[in-house]
Amino acid sequence: MKPLPLFFFFLCSCFVLKTQAQENQKKIDSILKIINETSIDTIKAGNYLELSNLTMYNNQKATIGYIEKAASIYKKTNNDKGVAKLYAQKANYYYRLGEIDSARHYLVNSVDKSFFMGDTLRGAVIRHNIGILDHYQGNAESAKHIMDLNIPIFKKYNDTLHLGNAFLLKGKIGISDGFFNIALKETFNALKIHRELQDDFRIAEDLLQIGIIYQSTGENKKAVDIFNESIAHYKKVESNQSIAQVLNYMADSKIKLKHFDSARKDLEDALSLSQELEYTSNIARTYHNKGILEYHSGNYTRAINNFGSSLDIWKTVGSPNNEANTLFYLGRSYLKQKEASKAIQFFDESIELAQSIKDPEVLSKVYLEKSVALEALQKHEEALTYFKRNKSISDSIFTLNREKATLELKTIYETEKKEQEIAFLEQQAKINKLEKLLLGIGLGLSLLIFSIGFYALYQKMKRNKLEKAQVDTELAFKRKELTTHALHLAKKNETLESLRQKAEELKSDENGQDISQLINTINFDLQDDNNWENFARYFEEVHKDFNSKVAKKHPEITPNELRLIALIKMNLSSKEIANILNISIPGVKKARQRLRKKMNLSTTDSLENAVLSI
């Protein structure tokens, strides 16, 4: 089961996280005394809701009792504001029970009631929680729409706390969508606001999310630095559960950086804290990461023991994605110990789970490792089948990632365009207001004509500036789209080449023909001119008439050399160029040398500068 989000909040609910039972009881006794002594129904109802706050975490039966007492009072007094609070508190109660549909029902009622009576800010705050539930249940589009509705309201009422939380949730939505550039921008917006508020807990949350984004994009050194900063802020508010979570993320990045000793210490600390707090899912995650650490250290027996502990907990928690991933690593560890049959048992369990939850990332890597295990057992035909399955899913993942990257660029472009349009309209409104002011104060005709002419000119200049900015934005978008396409093409070819080498290793006399057919298919994909034609189309949109200029200046340049020049123009690395052109890095060096001769460049001349000058 997916864990409930931790950042659910309500305007009417202020919870003290570390209230001691004795102090809590004193507050309850004090509020009960107020209720008994007052004859004013609204005071009684409000205090019943406060009692429901104080008992929410330790006495759910008492909580619903207090909520119902408040409800009976609000029902007879027709207090819309109180009813809106009541609905929000009911939603909180059902949320804590894990009854999400009931929580959503009362949230919607609370929002409707708040907006109906004109309490826009309260309505937006409660609506934020609907966005949280939408995101939790996989409806990212609805969650994003709610944040877009709420942000202008929070800005209007200068509610910086909830504004920061809205940006943080937009960052979470970006991560879920795989839009990491957008996620980073939105989370930094949240961090800036929470730093101004000096809210250590939320600063720590923002930093944790930024670290996760860096980790997701392979920037693990940056991620470690950010995670350390997050822990420092969590320590200020003594949030040990959060610290245990961050230590796990940080260890993951350190393992990827091969900082094994430091990662081992982080995992021991994470495990100790998690066990003390009975933080079950983090205990499972820690054992999994300990298994990864031992696997990469070559200690496969220890890895198997840790993965086994992790798997046992994941099964009790009910997390099929994590369970499938841990089963994959168990199989991989047994394969390293040359126990191929045992490995296949775990691979098959992993495949069954991954298929049930439709997880292509896990399926892709399990298919590849299972093909290796089958080959070790001399089951060549089955090995080939699973190898082909891996290639098919890998192609689908590449296509999906490319579509995501393009969609993210379009989203950024459309957002920037919308912001420019808003800026233009605001400027237009200011100009119109000023023109009306000039007319209203009765300036002389000549001054009026001069002023109108001046502001008409000013308006035209502003319009031209905004139009130029829009053109620049469109060009920047095309440049980003071109770069994205080139890097995906490079990555695709690199992976295909890796698959081709693996196929060569699997080749045998018995199944040589089948393997050869697969290799021929991969070679065809590597040499597919359609890939280059798509790239060339993007390139020509960004760099108008570039090819014709090169041909005119250097008529002896061949089509292949023209491709090389285009990639140099984009400032790509030799490795990326090699992957796109499907040649070796030394081959790129030789091609550059031939190109220098044709362009009549001396040994002191820069090829890059010569290309950029065209």
N, C-alpha and C positions, 0 to 999 in steps of 0.2 A: 504494500500500500504506500502511495506517495505521501511523504510527511506533510503535515499542515504547515502553511507559511507562518513564520514567526512574527511578522510585523503587522498583524491585524490591530487596528486601533479605532476608537470611537471618541467623538467630541465629549460625550457625556460620561465616559469611563476613564478614570485616572487610577491606575493600579500601582501599588507599591510592591516592587518585586521581592524585597527581602524583609517584609514586615514580620516581626516575631509574633508568635501565637498569643503571648500575653498582652502585648501592646494592641494587637488586633481586637482582642476581647474587650479591652478598655474602651476602644472606639465604638464597638458594637453596643456596649452597655450605655455609653453616653448618648448615642443616637436613639436608642430605645426609650431613654428617659425623656428626650425632646419630644418624641412621638406621643408619649403618654401625657405630657403636660400641655401640648398644643391642641387647639380646637380648629386650626386652619387646615383644611383638607390638602391644599397644594403643598404645604410644608411637610405634612405627613407623607404624602406620596413621594416627594423628592427624597425624603430620608429613607423611605423603604427601598428606593432605587440605590441609594448609597450603601445600604445594608447588603443589597444583592452584590454590589461591588466587592465588599469586604469578605463575603462568604463564597465567592465564585470559584476559588481554587481549592477549598477544603470542605465545603458542605453544599453540594449541589441541590440537595433536597430543600435546604433552607433558602437557597438562592431563588429557586422557582416560586417558593412560598411568598417571599418578599415581593417578587415581581408581580405576582397575581394580586397581592394586596394593593400595590400601586395601581394596577390596571382597574380594579373595582372602583377606586377613588376617581381616576381620570375619566372613567366611563360616565359617571354621574355628574361630573363638573364640566364636561365638554372642553377640557383644556388641551387645545391642539398642540401647543409646545410640549406639554408633558407627555402627550401620546407619542409624539415623535421620538422623545427620549426613551419612552417605554419600549417602542418597537426596536430601537437600536440596542437596548439592553437585552431584549429577548433574542435578537440575532446573535449577540455576543454569547449568551448562554448556550444556544444550540450549536454555535461554532465550536465552543469548548467541548461539547459532547461529540463532535465530529459529524453532526447532522447538517451537512452543508446546504442541502435544498431548503430546509427550514430556516437556516440562517439567512439565505438569500431572500426568501419570502419576506421576512421581517425587515431586512435592509431596504428592499424596494418600497415597502409601506412607509418606512421612516423617511426615505428620500422624498417620496410623493407628498407626504404630510408637511415636510419642511419647506419644500418649494411652494406648496399651496398657500402657506401662511406667510410667504415672502422672506423666509429665513434662508437666503441663498447660500451663505457660507456654511451653515450647518448641513444643508442638503448636499453641498459639494464634498464636505468631509465624510459624511456617511456613504456617499456614492463612491468615494475612493475605495471603500472596503468591498463594494461590488466588483470593482476593477481587480482587486486582489484575488477574489474568488474566481473571476473569469480567467485570470492568468494561471491560477492554480489548476483549473479544470481544462486548460489547453485552448481557451478562446482568446488568443492574443489580440486579435483585431478589435474585439469589443473592449478589452482592457485598455488598449491604446486610445481608442475613441473616448473613453471615459476620462483618461488623463488629459487629453487634448481639450475636453470640455472644462475640466476642473482648473487647469493651470491659469487661464485668464482670470478666473474668479479669485483664486488665491493671490494673484498679483494685485487685483483690484482692491482687495481687503487687506493687503500687506500681511498675509498669513504665511510668513516665511517658513515656519516649521512644516506645514503641510505641503507647501510648494516644493521644498526639498525632498519630501517623501514621494511626491508625484514624479519628480525627475528620476529618483532612484528606481521606482517601479518601471518607468519607461526604459531605464537601462536594463532591468531584468527581462523585460519583454524583448529588447534587442538581442540579448544573449540567447533567449529561447528561439528567436527567429534566425539565429546565425548571423545577425547584422552587428558585427563587433565594433565597427567604427562608430555607428550610431549609439551603441550601448556605452562605449567609452565617453562619448560627448555628453550624453545625458547624465551619466554617473558623475562626471566631473562637475556638471551643473549642480547636482545635489551636494557634492562635497564642498563646493564654494559657499553655498548657503549654510550648511551645517557648521562649517568653520567659523563663519560670522556669528552664528548662534553659540559657538563654543560648546556644542553638544557632543561630548566625547563618545557616547554610545553610537550615535548615528554617524559620526565621523568614521568610527571603526567599521561600521557596516558598509559605508561607501568605499572605504579603502579595501575591504575584503572583496567587494564586487569588482573593483578595478584590478586587483590582483588576479582574480579568476579570469577576467577578460585577457590579461596579458598571458596567463598560463594557457588559455585556449588558443591563442595565436602563436604559441611557441616562444614567447619572450620570457623565459623562465627566470633569468637574472633580475629583470625588472620586477617580476612577480614576487620574488623572494624579498626584495627591498620593501615593496608595498605591504606584504604580509607582516613583516616585522613592525612596520609603522602601525598597522591595524592592531596587532597584539598590544602594543604600548598603550593605545587608547582604551582597549578592552580592560587592561589591567587597572586603569584609573577608576573604572566603574565596577571592578571586581566581577566581571562576567566570565566566570571560569568555563562555562559551557561553550561560549563563543570562542574562547582562547583554544580550547581543545579542538574545535572545528578548524580554526585557522592553522594550527600546528600540522594538522593532517594535509591541508592544501599545500603548505610550505614544504613539507617533506616530499610530496609528490614532485614539486619543481626541483628540489635538490637532487632527487634520484635521477631526474632527466639530465641534470648538470653533472652527474657522477660525484656529487659531494656526499658520499655514502655515510661517513662517520657522523656528520652533522645531521643528516636525515634520520639516522638511527636514534639519536638523542631526542629529536623532535617527536618521533613516533612513541618512544618510551614515555615522554611527558604527556603526550596526547592520550595514551592508553591509561595512564595512572589517573588523570583528571576525569576521563570518561567513565572509568569503572567506579570512581568515587561518587560521581553524579548519576550513575546508572543510565548514561547516555548511550542507549543500545546501538542505534544506527552508526554512531561515531566509533564505537568499539569494533563493529564489523568492518568499517572503512579502514580503521587503523591496522587490524590484522591483515586486511587485503594489501595495504601499502607495505607492511612489513614483509609480506610474501613477495611483492615486486622487488623490494630492496634485496632480499636474499637471492632471488632469481638472477638479478643482474650482477650479484656478487659471486655467482657460481655455486651457491649453497642450496642445491635443489631439494634436499631432504627437509631442510628448515623451511624453505619456501612452501613445500607441500603441506607441512604442519600448520603454517600460518594461514594458507588459503583454505585449509580444512576448517579451521576455527572460524574464519570469516564466513564461509558457506553455511555453517550450522546456524549462525546468527541471522544471516540474510533470509534463511528459510522461515525463521520464526517471525521476523519483521514483515515479510511479504513484499520483497523488492525484486521482481523477476529480472529487471535489467541488470542490477548488480549481481544477482545470482548467476545469470548467464555469463557475465564477464569473468566472475571468479572461477566458474567451471572451465572456461577457456584456458585460464592461466594454470589451473590444476593439470589439465591435459598437456599443456605446453611443458610444464615441469617434468611430468612423467616421460614425455618424449625426449627431453634432454638426458634423462637417465636410461634412455634406450628401451623403455617399456612401452612400445608402440601400441600394443593391444589395450593396455590400461589407459593410455592417453586417448584412444579412440572412444572408449566408454564415456569419458568426460566430455569429449568433443560432441558426441551425439546428444548428450543431455543439454549441452549448451545450445546446440542447433535447434532442438525442440522448443526450448524456452524462447530463443531469439525469434523463431518463426511465429510463435504465439503472440509476441508483442510487436512483431514487425520491426525489428531492429537491424537495419542493413549493415551498420558498422561492425557489430559483433559477428553477424553471419559471414561477412567478407573475410575477416581474419581467421575465423574458425574453419571455413572451407579450405583456405590455403594451407593451414597447419595440418588439417586432416589429410590433405593430398600427400603431404610429406610423410605422415605416419603410415599411410597405405603403401606408399612407395617403399618404405623401410620393410614392410611385410611382403614385398614383391607382388602386391596387388596393383599392377600397372594400369589396368583398364579403369578400375575404380578411382585410382589416383588422378587419372586424366579427367574423369567426370567432375570431381570436386575442384580441380584446377580451373576447368572451364567455368564452373559456377562462380568461383572467385573473380575471374575476369569479367564476367557479365555484371556482377554486382558492383565491382570497382568502376566500370564504365558508367553505371547508373549514378553512383555517388559523385563522380566527376561532373556529370551533366547537372546534377542537382546543385552542387556547390557553385558551379559557374552561373546557373540561373539565380541562385541566392545573391552572389556577388553583383550581378547585373541589376537585380531588383533593388539591392541596397543603394547602389549608385543612383538609380532613378529616384529612390525615395529621398536621398540627400539633395539631389537636383531640384525635385519638386518642392521640398521644404524651403530651400534657399530662394527659389523663385517666388514662393508664396510670401516669404518674409520681405522680399524686395517690393512686391505688390502692396503689401501692408504699409511699408515705409513710404511708398509713392503716394498712397491714399492719405496717409497722415500729413505728408508734406503739402498735398493738394488742399487738405482741409485748413491747414495753417495759412496758406496763401489766400484762400477764399475769405477766411476770417479777417485777415489783414486788409484785403480789398474793401470789405464791408465797413471796416473801421474807418478807413480813409474816406469813404463816401459819407459815413454817418457824421463825421465831425465838420463837414461842410468846407473842405479845402477849396481853394480857387480852382477854376476850370483848368488852367494851365498846369497847376500842380497835380491836379487829379489825372490829367492826361499823361503827364510825365510819370506819375506813380504807377498808373495802370500799365503804361508802356514798359516801365522798368521792371515791374513784377511779372508782366507777361514774358519779358526776356528772361527774367530769373527763373520763371516757371519752365520755360523752354529748355534752359540750361539744365535744370534739375531733371526734366524728363529725359533729355539726351544722356545725362549721366546715368540715370537708372536703366535706360535702354542699353547703354554700353555695358553696364554691370551685368545685365541679363545675358547679353551676348558672351561676355567673359565667362559667366557661369556655365552656359551651354558648352562652350569650348572646353572648359575645365572638366565638365562631365564626360565629354567625348574622350579627353585625354585619359581620365581615370578608367573609362570603359575599355580603351585600347590597352592600357597597362594590365588590367585585370584579364583580358582575353589572352594577352601574350604570356602572362605568368601561368595561367591555367593550361595553356598549350604546352608550355615547358614542363609543368608538373605531370601532365598526362603522358607525355612522351617519356619522361624519366621513369614513371611507373610501368609503362608498357615495356620499356627496355629491361626493367627488373624482372617482369613476368617472363619475358623472352629468355633471359638467362636461366630462370628457374626451370622453364620448359626444357632447355638444353640439358640441364642436370637430370631431369626426369626421363630423358630419351633412352629407350632400350631397343634392342633388335626386334623384340616381339611386337612392340607397339610403336615402332619408329614412324610408321606412316601416319598414325593418328596424331602423334606429337608434332610431326612435321607440318600437318595441316593447321594445327593450332599456331605454330610459329609463323607460318605463311600469313595467317589471319592477322597476327600481331604486326608483322612486317608491313602488311597492307595499310593497317591503321597508322603506323609510323610514317608512311610515305604518302598518306592521303592528301592530295592537293586541295581538297575542299577546305581543310583546316587552314591552309595558307591563304586561300581566296577570301575566307571570312576575315582573317587578320588584315589582309591587304585593304579590304573595304573600310574597316575601321581606321586604318592608318591614313588612307587618302582623305577621309573626312576631317582628320585633325591637321594633317600636313598637306594642304592643297597643292596640287601640281608638282609634288616633290619628285616623283619618278621621272616626269618629263624634263625637269630641271637637271637631274643627274644625267639623263641620256643626252641632253644637249651639251652639257659641259664635258662629259666623258663618254663618248659614243661607243667606245670599245668595251664598256662594262657589260658583263653577261647577266642573265636573269638571276642566277644564283648569287652573284656578287651584289646585285641590287637588293636581294633579300637581306644579305649581311649588312649592307649600308643602312637599311631601314631599322634593323635591330640595334645597330650602334647608335643611331639617331635617338633611340629610346633609352639609351644609357643602361642597357641590360648587361649583366655579368657574362663572362665567358662560359660559365657553366649553363646559364639560362639559354644563351645563344646556341650552345652545343646541343642542348635538349630539343630546342625548337627545330633546328636544322637537321637533327638526327645524325650528328657527326661527333667525333671525339673532341676533347678540349685541345689537344695538340693539332687536330684538324682545323679548329677555329684559328689557332695561331698562324698556321700556314696560309689559310685563306686571307687573313689580315695582311700578311706579308705580300701576297700577290696583289691585293687591292692597293696597297701603298705604291707599288711599282706602277700600276696602271694610272694612279692619280698623280704620279710624278712627285711623290713626297720624299724629302730627304730624311736622314736618320734623326734629325733634330725636330722635324715637323711632327705635330700631333695628329694622328688619324681622326681622333674624336673631334678635335677643333675643326678639321677640314670638312668633316661630315656635317657638323652643326652649322657651319657657315653657308651651306647650300640652301 
